Amino acid sequence: MDENSLPVMDLGQYPLELPPALATGTDHYTAFHDLVSDLKEYGQSGPVALAWRWALTGHGPRPVSLLPWDAGPPDREQLAAEARETSAWPADNAQVEQARGTLLMFGADPYGEAEDRAADDWRDGFTGTIDPAYDMPLLQPPKYR
């Protein structure tokens, strides 16, 4: 498949509800933020954009193998299986590994839960408050000569 003939992923395709393989209830904002970030970094076409398009909408082709797909959004097993597929992209396409990582991230846990757990682990239940004036330099009037 010619890279110029591939479909693009744009923000207008972002679903109102995340597919079951990705849905967790509170991760809609995280997923949207990550999508915007990836589209800025990798563009609207190519393996990474196709990974997002396929995972969110179920519209093919599949992102790594470029095989046709018309079965709706993939489940977690299908996301992981596609991440392991042989790439149909040219060998020098650096986005393929990023697309594989994106698919594995989607398929590993409900999207965002692994990141949330990792972010929470360091706290071990500690909660503190920050005094906005703490460690602020004291303002002193300028010295005139």
DSSP file (Angstrom, degrees, kcal/mol; ACC not computed):
  #  RESIDUE AA STRUCTURE BP1 BP2  ACC     N-H-->O    O-->H-N    N-H-->O    O-->H-N    TCO  KAPPA ALPHA  PHI   PSI    X-CA   Y-CA   Z-CA
    1    1 A M              0   0    0      0, 0.0     2,-0.3     0, 0.0     5,-0.1   0.000 360.0 360.0 360.0 131.5    0.0    0.0    0.0
    2    2 A D    >   -     0   0    0      1,-0.1     3,-1.7     3,-0.1     4,-0.3  -0.532 360.0-134.7 -72.0 131.6    1.4    3.4   -1.0
    3    3 A E  G >  S+     0   0    0      1,-0.3     3,-1.0    -2,-0.3    -1,-0.1   0.805 104.8  58.4 -59.9 -29.7    1.9    5.7    2.1
    4    4 A N  G 3  S+     0   0    0      1,-0.2    -1,-0.3    41,-0.1    -2,-0.0   0.697 102.9  53.5 -73.0 -18.1    0.3    8.6    0.2
    5    5 A S  G <  S+     0   0    0     -3,-1.7    -1,-0.2     2,-0.0    -2,-0.2   0.415  84.7 112.2 -95.9   2.3   -3.0    6.6   -0.3
    6    6 A L  S <  S-     0   0    0     -3,-1.0    -3,-0.0    -4,-0.3     2,-0.0  -0.425  74.0-107.9 -74.1 148.8   -3.3    5.7    3.5
    7    7 A P        -     0   0    0      0, 0.0    39,-0.3     0, 0.0     2,-0.3  -0.323  34.2-128.6 -68.3 159.7   -6.2    7.2    5.4
    8    8 A V        -     0   0    0     37,-0.1     2,-0.5    45,-0.0    37,-0.2  -0.734   5.2-133.0-108.2 159.6   -5.4   10.0    7.9
    9    9 A M        +     0   0    0     35,-2.6     2,-0.3    -2,-0.3    41,-0.1  -0.959  32.3 168.4-109.7 125.2   -6.4   10.3   11.6
   10   10 A D    >   -     0   0    0     -2,-0.5     3,-1.9    39,-0.0     4,-0.2  -0.875  49.5-102.0-131.5 169.4   -7.7   13.7   12.7
   11   11 A L  G >  S+     0   0    0     -2,-0.3     3,-1.5     1,-0.3    25,-0.0   0.733 113.6  71.1 -65.3 -22.2   -9.4   14.9   15.8
   12   12 A G  G 3  S+     0   0    0      1,-0.3    -1,-0.3     3,-0.0    -3,-0.0   0.695  93.7  57.2 -65.9 -17.9  -12.8   14.8   14.1
   13   13 A Q  G <  S+     0   0    0     -3,-1.9    -1,-0.3     2,-0.1    -2,-0.2   0.489  75.4 119.3 -89.9  -4.1  -12.6   11.0   14.2
   14   14 A Y    <   -     0   0    0     -3,-1.5     4,-0.1    -4,-0.2    39,-0.0  -0.463  66.4-124.9 -65.9 125.6  -12.2   10.9   18.0
   15   15 A P        -     0   0    0      0, 0.0    -1,-0.1     0, 0.0     3,-0.1  -0.316   4.6-129.6 -75.2 154.4  -15.2    9.0   19.4
   16   16 A L  S    S+     0   0    0      1,-0.2     2,-0.4     2,-0.0    -2,-0.1   0.801 100.9  33.2 -68.5 -29.2  -17.6   10.3   22.0
   17   17 A E  S    S-     0   0    0      6,-0.0    -1,-0.2    11,-0.0     6,-0.0  -0.990  91.1-118.0-127.5 138.3  -17.1    7.1   23.9
   18   18 A L        -     0   0    0     -2,-0.4     5,-0.1     1,-0.1    38,-0.1  -0.449  40.0-100.4 -70.2 145.6  -13.9    5.1   24.1
   19   19 A P    >>  -     0   0    0      0, 0.0     4,-2.2     0, 0.0     3,-1.8  -0.229  37.5-103.0 -60.7 157.7  -14.1    1.5   22.7
   20   20 A P  T 34 S+     0   0    0      0, 0.0    55,-0.1     0, 0.0    -2,-0.1   0.819 120.2  60.0 -54.7 -34.6  -14.5   -1.3   25.3
   21   21 A A  T 34 S+     0   0    0     53,-0.3    90,-0.3     1,-0.2    54,-0.1   0.758 120.0  27.5 -66.2 -22.4  -10.8   -2.3   24.9
   22   22 A L  T <4 S+     0   0    0     -3,-1.8    89,-0.3    88,-0.2    -1,-0.2   0.633  93.3 114.8-109.7 -19.5   -9.7    1.2   26.0
   23   23 A A     <  +     0   0    0     -4,-2.2    -6,-0.0     1,-0.1     0, 0.0  -0.274  14.8 146.3 -68.7 135.3  -12.6    2.4   28.2
   24   24 A T        -     0   0    0     86,-0.1     2,-0.5    87,-0.0    -1,-0.1   0.313  58.8-117.6-140.0  -1.9  -12.1    3.1   31.9
   25   25 A G  S    S+     0   0    0      1,-0.1     3,-0.2    -7,-0.0    -2,-0.1  -0.230 104.8  48.3  95.3 -46.3  -14.4    6.0   32.5
   26   26 A T  S    S+     0   0    0     -2,-0.5     4,-0.3     1,-0.1     3,-0.3   0.380  91.7  78.1-108.6   3.8  -11.9    8.7   33.6
   27   27 A D     >  +     0   0    0      1,-0.2     4,-2.9     2,-0.1     5,-0.3   0.372  59.1  98.7 -98.6   5.5   -9.4    8.2   30.8
   28   28 A H  H  > S+     0   0    0      1,-0.2     4,-2.3    -3,-0.2    -1,-0.2   0.925  88.2  45.0 -58.5 -46.1  -11.1   10.1   28.0
   29   29 A Y  H  > S+     0   0    0     -3,-0.3     4,-2.8     2,-0.2    -1,-0.2   0.912 113.1  50.8 -64.9 -42.9   -9.1   13.3   28.6
   30   30 A T  H  > S+     0   0    0     -4,-0.3     4,-2.6     1,-0.2     5,-0.2   0.936 111.7  47.2 -60.9 -47.1   -5.8   11.3   28.9
   31   31 A A  H  X S+     0   0    0     -4,-2.9     4,-2.5     1,-0.2    -1,-0.2   0.916 113.2  48.3 -61.8 -43.5   -6.4    9.5   25.6
   32   32 A F  H  X S+     0   0    0     -4,-2.3     4,-2.5    -5,-0.3    -1,-0.2   0.923 111.9  49.6 -63.9 -43.7   -7.4   12.7   23.8
   33   33 A H  H  X S+     0   0    0     -4,-2.8     4,-2.3     1,-0.2    -2,-0.2   0.923 112.5  47.3 -60.4 -45.1   -4.3   14.5   25.1
   34   34 A D  H  X S+     0   0    0     -4,-2.6     4,-2.7     2,-0.2    -1,-0.2   0.881 110.7  52.5 -65.6 -38.3   -2.0   11.6   24.1
   35   35 A L  H  X S+     0   0    0     -4,-2.5     4,-2.7     2,-0.2     5,-0.2   0.946 110.3  47.3 -61.0 -48.7   -3.7   11.5   20.6
   36   36 A V  H  X S+     0   0    0     -4,-2.5     4,-2.1     1,-0.2    -2,-0.2   0.918 112.8  50.2 -59.2 -43.9   -3.1   15.2   20.1
   37   37 A S  H  X S+     0   0    0     -4,-2.3     4,-2.2    -5,-0.2    -1,-0.2   0.925 112.4  46.1 -61.2 -46.2    0.5   14.8   21.2
   38   38 A D  H  X>S+     0   0    0     -4,-2.7     4,-3.4     1,-0.2     5,-0.5   0.890 110.8  52.1 -66.3 -39.1    1.2   11.9   18.9
   39   39 A L  H  X5S+     0   0    0     -4,-2.7     4,-1.6     1,-0.2    -1,-0.2   0.888 111.0  48.7 -65.1 -36.5   -0.5   13.6   15.9
   40   40 A K  H  <5S+     0   0    0     -4,-2.1    -2,-0.2    -5,-0.2    -1,-0.2   0.923 119.5  37.8 -65.0 -43.4    1.7   16.7   16.5
   41   41 A E  H  <5S+     0   0    0     -4,-2.2    -2,-0.2    -5,-0.2    -3,-0.2   0.890 132.7  21.7 -77.4 -40.3    4.9   14.6   16.8
   42   42 A Y  H  <5S-     0   0    0     -4,-3.4     3,-0.3     1,-0.2    -3,-0.2   0.552 103.2-121.7-110.4 -10.0    4.2   11.9   14.1
   43   43 A G     << -     0   0    0     -4,-1.6    -1,-0.2    -5,-0.5    -2,-0.1  -0.237  34.4 -70.4  92.3 175.2    1.7   13.4   11.8
   44   44 A Q  S    S+     0   0    0     -4,-0.1   -35,-2.6    -2,-0.1     2,-0.3   0.475 112.8  44.2 -90.5  -4.0   -1.8   12.4   10.7
   45   45 A S  S    S+     0   0    0     -3,-0.3     4,-0.2   -37,-0.2     3,-0.2  -0.905  80.5  64.1-133.9 166.2   -0.7    9.4    8.6
   46   46 A G  S  > S-     0   0    0    -39,-0.3     4,-2.5    -2,-0.3     5,-0.2  -0.522  98.7 -48.2 108.8 178.5    1.7    6.6    9.1
   47   47 A P  H  > S+     0   0    0      0, 0.0     4,-2.0     0, 0.0    -1,-0.2   0.866 132.6  48.1 -58.5 -42.4    1.9    3.8   11.6
   48   48 A V  H  > S+     0   0    0      2,-0.2     4,-2.0     1,-0.2     5,-0.2   0.944 114.0  45.9 -67.3 -46.8    1.3    5.8   14.8
   49   49 A A  H  > S+     0   0    0      1,-0.2     4,-2.7    -4,-0.2    -1,-0.2   0.896 113.3  50.6 -61.6 -40.0   -1.7    7.7   13.3
   50   50 A L  H  X S+     0   0    0     -4,-2.5     4,-3.0     2,-0.2     5,-0.3   0.854 105.9  56.3 -67.4 -33.3   -3.1    4.4   12.0
   51   51 A A  H  X S+     0   0    0     -4,-2.0     4,-2.4    -5,-0.2     5,-0.2   0.938 111.7  42.7 -62.1 -45.6   -2.7    2.8   15.4
   52   52 A W  H  X S+     0   0    0     -4,-2.0     4,-2.7     2,-0.2     5,-0.3   0.940 115.5  49.2 -63.3 -47.4   -4.8    5.5   17.0
   53   53 A R  H  X>S+     0   0    0     -4,-2.7     4,-2.6     1,-0.2     5,-0.8   0.927 114.5  44.6 -59.9 -46.5   -7.4    5.4   14.1
   54   54 A W  H  X5S+     0   0    0     -4,-3.0     4,-1.3     3,-0.2    -1,-0.2   0.926 116.2  45.6 -65.4 -45.9   -7.7    1.6   14.3
   55   55 A A  H  <5S+     0   0    0     -4,-2.4    -2,-0.2    -5,-0.3    -1,-0.2   0.880 121.8  36.7 -66.9 -38.3   -7.9    1.4   18.1
   56   56 A L  H  <5S+     0   0    0     -4,-2.7    -2,-0.2    -5,-0.2    -1,-0.2   0.858 135.0  16.3 -84.5 -36.7  -10.4    4.2   18.4
   57   57 A T  H  <5S-     0   0    0     -4,-2.6    -3,-0.2    -5,-0.3    -2,-0.2   0.665  86.9-128.7-113.1 -21.6  -12.6    3.8   15.4
   58   58 A G     << +     0   0    0     -4,-1.3    14,-0.6    -5,-0.8     2,-0.4   0.565  59.6 142.0  79.0   7.7  -12.0    0.2   14.1
   59   59 A H        -     0   0    0     -6,-0.7    -1,-0.3    12,-0.1    -2,-0.2  -0.703  41.2 -99.9 -85.5 132.4  -11.4    1.6   10.6
   60   60 A G  S    S+     0   0    0      9,-1.2     2,-0.2    -2,-0.4    -1,-0.1  -0.215  80.3  83.2 -85.4 177.5   -8.6   -0.2    8.7
   61   61 A P  S    S-     0   0    0      0, 0.0    -7,-0.1     0, 0.0     6,-0.1   0.466  75.2-113.3 -78.4 168.2   -6.1   -0.9    7.5
   62   62 A R     >  -     0   0    0      5,-3.0     4,-1.1    -2,-0.2   -11,-0.1  -0.444  28.2-123.6 -66.5 146.1   -4.4   -2.4   10.5
   63   63 A P  T  4 S+     0   0    0      0, 0.0   -12,-0.2     0, 0.0   -13,-0.1   0.758  96.5  25.9 -73.7 -28.6   -1.5   -0.2   11.5
   64   64 A V  T  4 S+     0   0    0    -14,-0.1    24,-2.4    35,-0.1    25,-0.4   0.872 131.6  32.3 -99.6 -50.1    1.6   -2.5   11.4
   65   65 A S  T  4 S-     0   0    0     22,-0.2    21,-0.0    23,-0.1    18,-0.0   0.682  90.2-141.3 -81.5 -18.5    0.6   -5.3    8.9
   66   66 A L     <  +     0   0    0     -4,-1.1     3,-0.1     1,-0.2    21,-0.0   0.673  47.5 152.2  60.3  20.4   -1.5   -2.9    6.8
   67   67 A L        -     0   0    0      1,-0.1    -5,-3.0    -6,-0.1    -1,-0.2  -0.486  53.8 -93.0 -74.8 151.3   -4.0   -5.8    6.3
   68   68 A P        -     0   0    0      0, 0.0     2,-0.3     0, 0.0    -1,-0.1  -0.245  44.6-174.2 -63.7 153.4   -7.6   -4.8    5.7
   69   69 A W        +     0   0    0     -3,-0.1    -9,-1.2     1,-0.1     3,-0.0  -0.962  26.3 152.0-151.6 130.9   -9.9   -4.5    8.6
   70   70 A D        +     0   0    0     -2,-0.3   -11,-0.1   -11,-0.1    -1,-0.1   0.041  47.7 103.9-145.0  29.6  -13.7   -3.8    8.8
   71   71 A A  S    S-     0   0    0      1,-0.4   -12,-0.1   -13,-0.2   -13,-0.1   0.142  84.8-109.0-102.3  18.7  -14.7   -5.6   12.1
   72   72 A G  S    S-     0   0    0    -14,-0.6    -1,-0.4   -15,-0.0   -14,-0.2  -0.226  71.7 -12.5  81.2-177.8  -15.1   -2.5   14.3
   73   73 A P  S    S-     0   0    0      0, 0.0   -18,-0.1     0, 0.0   -17,-0.1  -0.292  79.3-116.7 -58.3 136.0  -12.7   -1.5   17.1
   74   74 A P        -     0   0    0      0, 0.0   -53,-0.3     0, 0.0     2,-0.1  -0.311  22.2-124.0 -71.9 156.3  -10.3   -4.3   18.0
   75   75 A D     >  -     0   0    0    -55,-0.1     4,-2.2   -54,-0.1     5,-0.2  -0.348  37.9 -90.1 -88.1 179.5  -10.3   -6.0   21.4
   76   76 A R  H  > S+     0   0    0      1,-0.2     4,-2.4     2,-0.2     5,-0.2   0.879 126.7  51.4 -60.8 -40.1   -7.2   -6.1   23.7
   77   77 A E  H  > S+     0   0    0      1,-0.2     4,-2.5     2,-0.2    -1,-0.2   0.900 110.5  48.9 -64.9 -40.0   -6.1   -9.4   22.3
   78   78 A Q  H  > S+     0   0    0      2,-0.2     4,-2.3     1,-0.2    -2,-0.2   0.874 109.8  52.2 -67.9 -36.9   -6.3   -8.1   18.7
   79   79 A L  H  X S+     0   0    0     -4,-2.2     4,-1.7     2,-0.2    -2,-0.2   0.942 113.0  44.3 -61.9 -47.4   -4.4   -5.0   19.7
   80   80 A A  H  X S+     0   0    0     -4,-2.4     4,-1.0     1,-0.2    -2,-0.2   0.887 112.2  52.7 -65.6 -39.1   -1.6   -7.1   21.2
   81   81 A A  H >X S+     0   0    0     -4,-2.5     3,-0.6     1,-0.2     4,-0.6   0.902 108.3  50.3 -64.3 -40.5   -1.6   -9.4   18.2
   82   82 A E  H >< S+     0   0    0     -4,-2.3     3,-0.9     1,-0.2    -1,-0.2   0.860 103.9  59.2 -66.2 -34.2   -1.2   -6.6   15.7
   83   83 A A  H 3< S+     0   0    0     -4,-1.7    -1,-0.2     1,-0.2    -2,-0.2   0.791 108.4  46.0 -63.4 -26.5    1.7   -5.2   17.7
   84   84 A R  H << S+     0   0    0     -4,-1.0    -1,-0.2    -3,-0.6    -2,-0.2   0.526  90.3 114.3 -92.4  -7.3    3.5   -8.5   17.2
   85   85 A E  S << S-     0   0    0     -3,-0.9     2,-0.3    -4,-0.6    -3,-0.0  -0.169  79.1 -96.4 -63.5 156.2    2.7   -8.7   13.4
   86   86 A T        -     0   0    0      1,-0.1     2,-0.2   -21,-0.0    -1,-0.1  -0.572  48.3-111.3 -69.7 133.8    5.4   -8.5   10.8
   87   87 A S        -     0   0    0     -2,-0.3   -22,-0.2     1,-0.1    -1,-0.1  -0.466  23.0-166.2 -74.0 136.2    5.6   -4.9    9.5
   88   88 A A        +     0   0    0    -24,-2.4    -1,-0.1    -2,-0.2   -23,-0.1   0.364  64.0  99.4 -95.2   1.5    4.5   -4.1    6.0
   89   89 A W  S    S-     0   0    0    -25,-0.4    -2,-0.0     1,-0.1   -25,-0.0  -0.465  91.6 -82.9 -84.4 158.3    6.3   -0.7    6.2
   90   90 A P    >   -     0   0    0      0, 0.0     3,-2.1     0, 0.0    -1,-0.1  -0.297  44.0-113.6 -56.1 147.5    9.7    0.0    4.8
   91   91 A A  T 3  S+     0   0    0      1,-0.3    -2,-0.1    -3,-0.1     5,-0.0   0.755 113.4  57.7 -58.4 -26.5   12.4   -1.2    7.2
   92   92 A D  T 3  S+     0   0    0      2,-0.0     2,-1.0     3,-0.0    -1,-0.3   0.348  72.3 118.1 -90.0   8.2   13.6    2.4    7.8
   93   93 A N    X   -     0   0    0     -3,-2.1     3,-1.2     1,-0.2     4,-0.3  -0.653  45.5-168.6 -79.7 106.2   10.2    3.6    9.1
   94   94 A A  T 3> S+     0   0    0     -2,-1.0     4,-0.7     1,-0.2     3,-0.4   0.652  77.2  70.0 -70.3 -16.5   11.0    4.7   12.7
   95   95 A Q  H 3> S+     0   0    0      1,-0.2     4,-2.8     2,-0.2    -1,-0.2   0.691  78.1  78.8 -75.9 -18.0    7.3    5.0   13.6
   96   96 A V  H <> S+     0   0    0     -3,-1.2     4,-2.5     1,-0.2    -1,-0.2   0.922  94.6  46.4 -60.1 -45.2    6.6    1.3   13.4
   97   97 A E  H  > S+     0   0    0     -3,-0.4     4,-2.3    -4,-0.3    -1,-0.2   0.883 112.5  50.7 -65.5 -36.8    8.1    0.6   16.9
   98   98 A Q  H  X S+     0   0    0     -4,-0.7     4,-2.3     2,-0.2    -2,-0.2   0.908 110.2  50.1 -65.2 -40.4    6.2    3.6   18.3
   99   99 A A  H  X S+     0   0    0     -4,-2.8     4,-2.5     2,-0.2    -2,-0.2   0.907 109.4  51.3 -63.1 -41.8    3.0    2.2   16.8
  100  100 A R  H  X S+     0   0    0     -4,-2.5     4,-2.5     1,-0.2    -2,-0.2   0.924 110.9  48.7 -59.8 -44.2    3.7   -1.2   18.3
  101  101 A G  H  X S+     0   0    0     -4,-2.3     4,-2.4     2,-0.2    -2,-0.2   0.886 109.8  51.7 -63.2 -39.4    4.2    0.5   21.7
  102  102 A T  H  X S+     0   0    0     -4,-2.3     4,-2.3     2,-0.2    -2,-0.2   0.924 110.9  47.7 -63.2 -44.7    0.9    2.4   21.3
  103  103 A L  H  X S+     0   0    0     -4,-2.5     4,-2.4     1,-0.2    -2,-0.2   0.902 112.8  48.3 -63.7 -41.2   -1.0   -0.8   20.5
  104  104 A L  H  X S+     0   0    0     -4,-2.5     4,-1.8     2,-0.2    -1,-0.2   0.880 109.7  52.9 -67.2 -36.8    0.6   -2.6   23.5
  105  105 A M  H  X S+     0   0    0     -4,-2.4     4,-0.8     2,-0.2    -2,-0.2   0.921 112.0  46.0 -62.5 -43.6   -0.2    0.3   25.8
  106  106 A F  H  < S+     0   0    0     -4,-2.3     5,-0.2     1,-0.2    -2,-0.2   0.921 118.7  41.6 -62.9 -43.5   -3.8    0.2   24.6
  107  107 A G  H  < S+     0   0    0     -4,-2.4    -1,-0.2     1,-0.2    -2,-0.2   0.643 101.7  68.7 -83.4 -15.8   -4.0   -3.6   25.0
  108  108 A A  H  < S-     0   0    0     -4,-1.8    -1,-0.2     1,-0.2    -2,-0.1   0.960 115.5 -13.0 -72.1 -52.3   -2.2   -4.1   28.3
  109  109 A D  S  < S-     0   0    0     -4,-0.8    -1,-0.2    -5,-0.2     3,-0.1  -0.886  96.5 -65.5-138.6 163.8   -4.6   -2.5   30.7
  110  110 A P  S >  S-     0   0    0      0, 0.0     3,-2.3     0, 0.0     4,-0.5  -0.432  83.9 -80.7 -52.5 132.9   -7.6   -0.3   30.4
  111  111 A Y  T 3  S+     0   0    0    -89,-0.3   -80,-0.1   -90,-0.3    -5,-0.1  -0.061 112.8   8.4 -50.7 125.7   -6.0    2.8   28.9
  112  112 A G  T 3> S+     0   0    0     -7,-0.2     4,-2.5    -3,-0.1    -1,-0.3   0.072  97.9 100.4  97.0 -23.1   -4.4    5.0   31.5
  113  113 A E  H <> S+     0   0    0     -3,-2.3     4,-2.7     1,-0.2     5,-0.2   0.903  82.6  49.9 -65.5 -40.1   -4.7    2.6   34.5
  114  114 A A  H  > S+     0   0    0     -4,-0.5     4,-2.3     1,-0.2    -1,-0.2   0.917 113.1  46.9 -63.6 -41.6   -1.1    1.4   34.3
  115  115 A E  H  > S+     0   0    0      2,-0.2     4,-2.2     1,-0.2    -2,-0.2   0.899 112.2  50.9 -65.7 -39.8    0.1    5.0   34.2
  116  116 A D  H  X S+     0   0    0     -4,-2.5     4,-1.9     2,-0.2    -2,-0.2   0.917 110.6  48.3 -63.6 -43.6   -2.2    6.0   37.0
  117  117 A R  H  X S+     0   0    0     -4,-2.7     4,-1.7     1,-0.2    -2,-0.2   0.921 111.9  49.4 -63.3 -42.9   -0.9    3.2   39.2
  118  118 A A  H  X S+     0   0    0     -4,-2.3     4,-0.6     1,-0.2    -1,-0.2   0.892 111.6  49.1 -63.3 -39.5    2.7    4.0   38.4
  119  119 A A  H  < S+     0   0    0     -4,-2.2     4,-0.2     1,-0.2    -1,-0.2   0.838 114.2  46.0 -69.1 -32.2    2.1    7.7   39.3
  120  120 A D  H >X S+     0   0    0     -4,-1.9     3,-1.2     1,-0.2     4,-0.9   0.738  94.2  77.9 -82.8 -23.0    0.4    6.8   42.6
  121  121 A D  H 3< S+     0   0    0     -4,-1.7     3,-0.5     1,-0.3    -1,-0.2   0.856  88.2  55.6 -57.5 -40.0    3.0    4.2   43.7
  122  122 A W  T 3< S+     0   0    0     -4,-0.6    -1,-0.3     1,-0.2    -2,-0.1   0.745 101.9  58.4 -68.8 -21.9    5.6    6.7   44.9
  123  123 A R  T X4 S-     0   0    0     -3,-1.2     3,-2.1    -4,-0.2    -1,-0.2   0.835  76.7-163.6 -79.2 -32.2    3.2    8.5   47.3
  124  124 A D  T 3< S-     0   0    0     -4,-0.9    -3,-0.1    -3,-0.5    -2,-0.1   0.848  76.0 -51.4  47.5  39.7    2.2    5.5   49.4
  125  125 A G  T 3  S+     0   0    0     -5,-0.4     2,-0.3     1,-0.3    -1,-0.3   0.455  97.7 146.2  84.4   0.8   -0.8    7.4   50.7
  126  126 A F    <   -     0   0    0     -3,-2.1     2,-0.4     2,-0.0    -1,-0.3  -0.552  23.7-175.7 -74.5 131.5    1.0   10.5   51.7
  127  127 A T        +     0   0    0     -2,-0.3     2,-0.3     2,-0.0    -1,-0.0  -0.995   8.2 166.8-126.7 133.9   -0.9   13.7   51.3
  128  128 A G        -     0   0    0     -2,-0.4     2,-0.3     2,-0.0    -2,-0.0  -0.897  26.3-128.6-139.0 168.6    0.5   17.1   51.9
  129  129 A T        -     0   0    0     -2,-0.3     2,-0.5     2,-0.0    -2,-0.0  -0.865  16.0-135.8-118.4 156.6   -0.3   20.7   51.3
  130  130 A I        -     0   0    0     -2,-0.3     3,-0.0     3,-0.0    -2,-0.0  -0.949   8.3-143.8-114.4 125.7    1.9   23.4   49.7
  131  131 A D    >   -     0   0    0     -2,-0.5     3,-1.9     1,-0.1    -2,-0.0  -0.803  12.8-146.0 -85.3 117.3    2.1   26.8   51.2
  132  132 A P  T 3  S+     0   0    0      0, 0.0    -1,-0.1     0, 0.0    -2,-0.0   0.744  97.1  53.1 -60.4 -22.0    2.4   29.2   48.2
  133  133 A A  T >  S+     0   0    0      2,-0.1     3,-1.6     3,-0.0     2,-0.2   0.605  82.3 113.3 -87.9 -10.2    4.7   31.5   50.2
  134  134 A Y  T <  S-     0   0    0     -3,-1.9    -4,-0.0     1,-0.3     0, 0.0  -0.410  89.8  -0.7 -66.8 132.7    7.1   28.8   51.2
  135  135 A D  T 3  S+     0   0    0      1,-0.2    -1,-0.3    -2,-0.2    -2,-0.1   0.633  92.3 141.5  64.4  17.2   10.5   29.2   49.6
  136  136 A M    <   -     0   0    0     -3,-1.6    -1,-0.2     1,-0.1     3,-0.1  -0.723  58.9-108.2 -85.6 139.0    9.6   32.4   47.7
  137  137 A P        -     0   0    0      0, 0.0     2,-0.3     0, 0.0    -1,-0.1  -0.373  35.9-108.4 -65.0 142.7   12.3   35.0   47.6
  138  138 A L        -     0   0    0      1,-0.1     2,-0.5    -2,-0.0     0, 0.0  -0.522  30.7-126.0 -71.5 135.1   11.6   38.0   49.7
  139  139 A L        -     0   0    0     -2,-0.3    -1,-0.1    -3,-0.1    -3,-0.0  -0.711  30.8-175.5 -84.5 128.5   10.9   41.0   47.7
  140  140 A Q        -     0   0    0     -2,-0.5     3,-0.1     3,-0.0     0, 0.0  -0.953  29.8-107.8-123.0 143.4   13.0   43.9   48.5
  141  141 A P        -     0   0    0      0, 0.0     0, 0.0     0, 0.0     0, 0.0  -0.365  47.2 -95.6 -66.0 149.7   12.8   47.4   47.1
  142  142 A P        -     0   0    0      0, 0.0     2,-0.5     0, 0.0     0, 0.0  -0.319  36.9-118.5 -64.8 149.0   15.6   48.3   44.7
  143  143 A K        -     0   0    0     -3,-0.1     2,-0.4     2,-0.0    -3,-0.0  -0.780  26.8-154.7 -90.8 128.8   18.5   50.2   46.1
  144  144 A Y              0   0    0     -2,-0.5     0, 0.0     1,-0.1     0, 0.0  -0.808 360.0 360.0-102.2 144.0   19.0   53.6   44.6
  145  145 A R              0   0    0     -2,-0.4    -1,-0.1     0, 0.0    -2,-0.0   0.378 360.0 360.0-106.9 360.0   22.4   55.3   44.6
